[in-house]
């Protein structure tokens, strides 16, 4: 039997428009370019939720946010859901993980004193951690100390720019940490140690990278690899006030999003950043991307040298995107494409006829789990909302494939917060859901006004048409489609069973006397 390995590469906060194979002419990513040449690149791929924890919950369960309900990083994941590592173990696969999943355990399965509840998010059950980044980045800082690096008392200060105590206006400076000791180097070192320890035996490795996630400071020489003058200008309204006028949630962000969430010791509002600061930040972001690409190249080279590349399925993707100054925002928030559109490249050694192909079909992060399980000879649980992408790798489009993208954002806080005070919302009101096809983008809020954008006339989504009488029928149609989508994907864990006089019956499988109760 031919050996089948899987390398699942999950980077953090990498936008979809930062893929040279899809048209980005500024970036240098030779190793990602190779994946695109040897595999299939998906042009219209989204995460179905943000931020990190909800996004990774969707990736690792195949479920929409409306079903897995890990609505924020600190919210626990229900233990009843079948996760990717659990399904892999059912196939006899030992799933190794480098990085993190930002998952809090189900409190009903452990004590309230469980130390995992003291962190923003820990490791999802089922993975075998072989290079964890959490909690508190302890393993990384321990690795630094073991390498002989002098870790400062305030450990996160390694991400301050060289010679400065604050980052704003200084993202052109290199980080205090040399590239050989960066977090990207740590993940790569752990990956190579794991693979060499396997000594050619089959593997499933989730290789996570923290970058290009903030803080936006890169080690030399990556900090100066790109010039701010070459960066694309931010897509945003002429003024913050004009941007804020589009929607109450956007107005809230304009007044409350702080630079300190993205720059070590940063000060001031995100909306106050000028084009020069954004251009420099983007140049640094590109540098962080190139560093990840160089590090990933070391892993690819090892698989090449040991003859394992030809038996390895490679999936390259991100958990979510990054606003990067577009719409006067940073991070992964709101409803704009920049937060949700992410890269997806799949290299299937069995699919030689589709190498280099670009697929335009609508694909979502919930499709990753079914794809991996099918490639390894298994099947996705019935509860999965996603579908296998293997037909696309074989040059086929599955019948009845989705006609729109769907994604959600839950912006609640478990404790009373400014959303409730300023926007007049209850905790469970802080939700939005998007339905987007090639023509229109419809954003439905639980308790705030809806949005509608004409993507042909307004691709960057500045003009809300939801209240325009001329578009009333379109709003109705898209709202009905969104409702039907939600009804169609409501939880179906047990909906294919029924009780009968002969016992429990599962669709497609009738009970026998031996199985009757």
N, C-alpha and C positions, 0 to 999 in steps of 0.2 A: 504493500500500500504506500502511495506517495505521501511523504510527510507534509503536513499542513500547519504552517505557522501564521500567526497574526501579530502585526504591529499596529496598534491603534494610537496614533499621535494626536493628542488634544492640547492645543496651545490655548492661551488665555487672552481674550480681548483683541483678536486679529480680525480686522474688517475684510469684507468680501472684495472690496476694490483694491486690496493690496496683494493681488495675484498677477504677476507679469503675464501669464498665459492667457489671462482675460483682459489684457490691455494696459496694465500699469507699466509705463515706460521708464519710471524713475528707479524702481526697486531692483536690487541685485539679489536674486535668490536661486542660485544654480541648482541646489538640491531639490527645492520645490519644483523648479522647472523640469527636472528629470522625472519627478513623480507625474507631472502633467503630461510629459511626452510618452511615458510608459503606461499611463493609466487613463482614466476618464475623469474629466473635470465637470462639476455641476455648477452652472452659471446662476441658477435661481434657487439657492439653498438658504434656509433660515433656521435659526434656533427657534423653538416654539415657546421659549420663555426666557426672561432675564430676571435677576442677575445670575451670578455664578451658581449658587446652590440649586435654584429651580431649573436652570438650564441643564446642569449636569444630571439632575433627577430625570428630566425628560430623555436625555441621551442614554441613561443607564436603565431606564424602565420601559422605554418605547411609549410612554404615556404623555398625553397633553397635561398641562398644568391643572386644568379643570378636574382631572382624574387623580393625579398623584398627590396634589395638594401640598407639596413642599413649596409654599408660596413665597417664602423669603429665605435668605441664607440661614437664619437662626431657627427656622421652623422645622420640627422633626419630620422625617419621612416615615410614613405608615409602613410597619413591618409586613403587612399582608401582601404588598406588591412584590412580584417576582422581578428581581434585578438581573442585569446582565451577568455579573459574576456568579449568581446563584444558578442561572440557566446554564452557564458554561460548566459549572461543576457537575450538573446533571448529565452533561455530555462526556464527562471524564476529563475535562480540561481544567488545569490548575491556573487560574487567572492572576497574573502578577501585576502590581500597580506601582508606578513611580509618579509622584505628584500628590494629588489630593482630589477629593470629590465634594467637599463642603457639605457634609451630611451629618445632621444631628440624629441620634437614634430615637426610635419610638419609645417614649417614656413609660409605656405600659409593659415593656419587655425588660426593664432594668430599674435600678433605684434612682430616685431624684438626686442622690449624692454621686451618681456616676460622673467622673471627671470630664467625660466628653461633653457634658452640658456647660462647661465653663469656657467653651471656645465657640467662635463664630460658626464653625462647622468642622467635623472630624471626618473619619474614613467610613465609607459605606461598607456594611457587613458583606462578606463574601470575597472581597479582594485579598490577595496576599501582598501586603506592603513590602516592597524591596527597596524603597527610596522615598519615604514620606517627607512631605514639606511641612507637615503640621503635627501636633499643634504648636503654635508659636514659632514655627520655623526651627524648632529645636534640632532636628536632625541636620539641617543645613548648617546652622551655626556650630554644631558639634563637629561636622566635617571640616569646616573652616579652621577650627582650633586644632584638629588633628593634622591638618596640612601645615600648621605652624603659623597661620595668619593671626595677627593680634586683633581679636574681636573687641570692639569698644564696649564700655559698660552699658551704654544705650545702644543695643545691638543694631537697631534699624538705622543708625547713623551711617552705616556703610553705604546707604543709598543717598547720602547727601553728596552734592558736587564737591569735587576736590577744592580745598581752600575756602569753602563757603559754609555758612551755617543755615542758609535758607535757599530754596530752589527757584522761586519765581524770578524770571529774567536770566537764569543761569543754567538752563538746560543745554547750553552749548559747552558747559564744562564736563569733563569726564567724572564718572562716579569714583568715590574713594576706593572701591573694590576693583582690583585688576581683573581682566577678563578670565584669567585662568582660575579665579576664585568666585566667579559670578554664579548666580543661581542656575543659569542655563548650563554652565560647565558642570555644576553639581549633578543636575538631572542626567546629563550625558554620561558622566562618570559612573553613576549608579546603573544606568542602562547597560553600559559595556561590561560592568562587573557581573550583572545578572546574566547577560547573554553568554559571557565566557564561562560562567559557572554552570550553565546548562550544557556546555560542551557538545553542542550539536543536537541535543534532544529537542523535541517539539516544544514550542513556547507560544503563549499568548501574553503579550506585554502591552499594557496601557502605559504609554510614555507621555507624561504630562510636562509641559513647560509653563512657567509662570509668566513669561513675556509674550507679547509686548505690554502686559499689564502695568499700570502705574506702580511706583513713582517713575515719571518720565525722565530718568537719568540713565545713561548708558556708559559702560566701561570703555576706555580707550582700546582700540582706535574707532570703535563703532559710534562714539559720540560725535565724530567729525566726518563720518563716511558720506553724509548727504548735506547739501547746502540748502538753507532755508529759502533762498531765492528760487530754487527749483521745485518747491513743494506746491501742490495744487492749493488754490485759495479756498478758504472755508465757504461752504454753501450756507448762507444765512441772510436774514433780512437786513436791510440797511441800518436799522437801529434795534436796540434791545426792546424798546417800547413797541415797535411794530411787530417784532417776533412774539412778544408777550400777549399781544392783542388777539392772537389766533385762538387761544383756549385757556381756561382757568388753570389747568394743570401746568401748561407751559409758562404762564405768568408766575406761578408759584416757584418753578425752577429758576426763572430769571432773578427772582428776589432772594433765593435761599441756597442755591448750589455754590459751595465754597471750594476754592482752590486747594485748601488743606486736605481735601479728600483725595487729591491726585498728585500733589507735590509734597514731599517731606518738608514739614514746617511752612507750608504755603499759606499765604494770607490773601484776603480779598475774595470777591465773588468771581465765579467762572465767567459770567456775562461781561465782566469788566476787561477781559483779556483783549488786547488789540491784535491786529493781523500779524505784526512782527513776532509777538510772543507765540501766537499759534503756529506760524511758519517754523519757528525754531523747535517748538514742541513736536511738530510733525516730522521734522528732520531727525530728531532723537528717536521718535517712535519707529521710523524706518530703520534706524540703526539697530534698535533692539530686535526688529524682525530679521535683519541680516545676521545678527549674532545667533539667533535660534536656528536659522538655516545652516550656518556653518557648523553648529553643534550637531544638528540632525545628520549632516553629511558624514560625520565620524561614525555614527551608528550604521548608516547605509553602507559605508565603505567596509565595515567589519562584516556585515551580512554578505556583501559581495565576495570578500576575500575568503570566507569560509564556505561559499557555495550554497548559502541558505536563502539568498535573495530570490532565487528562481522558485522557491516553494513558499514564499511569504506573501500573504495578502496585507497590503498596507492601506490604512485609512488615515488621511490627514484632514483634520477639521479643528474648529475652535468652539469654545463654549458659547461665546456671544461676540458682538462687535464692540464698537467704540465710537462715540459721537465726534471726538477729536476736533472740537470747535465748531462743527456744523450745527446750525440753528442755535448758536451761542451756548452750546452744551458740551459737557465732558461726561464720559462714563457710558453706562448702558442703562438708559432710563427712557420713559415715555413711549412713543409710538413710531418714531422715525426709523427708516430703513437702516441707517448707519448702526443702530444698536442691535438689529436682528439679523441682517444679512451677513453670512459667514462663509469661509471657504469650505469646500468639500472636494477632495481628490481621492479616488480609489484606484489602487493598482492591483489588479487580479492577475496572477501569473497564468491563469487558465484562459484569459481573454486577450488573445493576441490580435484579433481583428479590429478591435476598437481603440487601440492605442492612440493617444493624442486627441481623442474625440472630446468635444464639448457638448454636454446635454443641456438643453434649455427647459426641460420639464420642471415643474414645481416640486422641489424635494424639501424635506424637513428633518430636523434632528431626531425625531422619533423613528425615522427609517433606518438608523444605524444599527440598533439592536437586532431587528429582524434580518438585516443583511448579513451580519456576522454569524448569527446562529445558523442561517441557511447554508452559508459557505462551509461551515464546519459539520454539516450533515444533520443539523437539528431543525427545529421549527420554533417560531415565536409563539409565546402564550397567546391564547385567544384574546386576552385583555389588551394586547398591544394595539395602539392607535396607528402605528406606522406600518410600512410595507417594505419588503425586500427590494433593494435596488439592483440585484443581480441581473435581472433582464436587461437593464440599461447597459450593463457591462458586456452583454452579449449582443448589443445592437438592436434590442427590441424595446418597445414601449408597451407596458402591461395594459390590458383592456381596462377601461374605466378608471384610468389614473386621475388623480385629483386635478381639478380645474382652477385651483386657487391656493394661495398660501394662507396659513392660519398661525397666529401667534398671540400670546397673552402677556400681560404685565400686571402683577399685583403689587401695588405700592404702599401697602399697609405697614404700620408698625404695631406690634402686639400691645404696646403701651400707648397711652394718650400722646398725641403728637400734633404738629402744626397742620398736617393735612386736615385733621378733624376740625381744628379751630379756624383755620383760614378758609377752607373750602366747604365747611359745613357737612363733612362726611363722617359716617360711622366707620369702624374698622373694616367691616365687610363690604362697604361701599367702594373701597379703594381698589377698583379693578377695571381693566379695559381688555377688550378682545378685538383683534384685527382680522378682517377678511380682505385679501388683496389678490387681484388677478392682473392681467396685462392692461386692462382698461382703467379700473378704478380701485381705490383703496378706501375701505369703510372701517371706521374705528368706533366701536360701541363701548360706552362707559356705563357702569351700573347706575351711577347717580349724577353724572355730569353730561353736558351736551355732546352729541355725536359729532363725528367729523366725516367728510367725504372729499376725496381728492381725485381730480381727473388726471391720471398719470400720463396721458398723451400730451395734454396741453400744459400740465404743471408737474413735471416729473420730480421736482424737489419739494413739492407739497407745501406751498405757501398759501394757497387760496382755498379756504374751506367753503364747500358748496352745499353743506348739509341743510342750511336754512334757505337756500335758493329755491323758490317754487318750481323753477324749470327742471330741477333735479329731484323733485319729490318722489317720482316713480322709481328712480334709480335707488334712492335711499331706501325706499320700501323693499325693493327687490333684494338688495344686498343685506338688509336687516333680516329678511326672511331666509336667505341663504345661510347667514350666520347662525340663525336659530336652528335651522335644519341640521347644520354641521354639529352643533352642540348636542342636539337630540340623538343624532346618529352615533355619536361617540360617547354617550353617557355610559357609566360603568356597566360592564357586562360580564363580571366575574362568574356569575351563576346563571345567567339568562339563557344558556343553551342546555340546561338541565330541566327535567320535570319529573314529578312523582307519578307513578302509574300503578295499577293493580299488581303488576309483575315486579315492581321495584323501581329504583332510580333509573331513568333513561337519559342518555346524553345524545344530542343530535348526531345522527349518523351511526349510532351504536346502541342497539336495543339490549335490554337486560336479558340475561339467561338465568336458568334456575340456580346455577352456581353463584351468580352475583346478586340474585334477588334478596331483598330483606323483608 
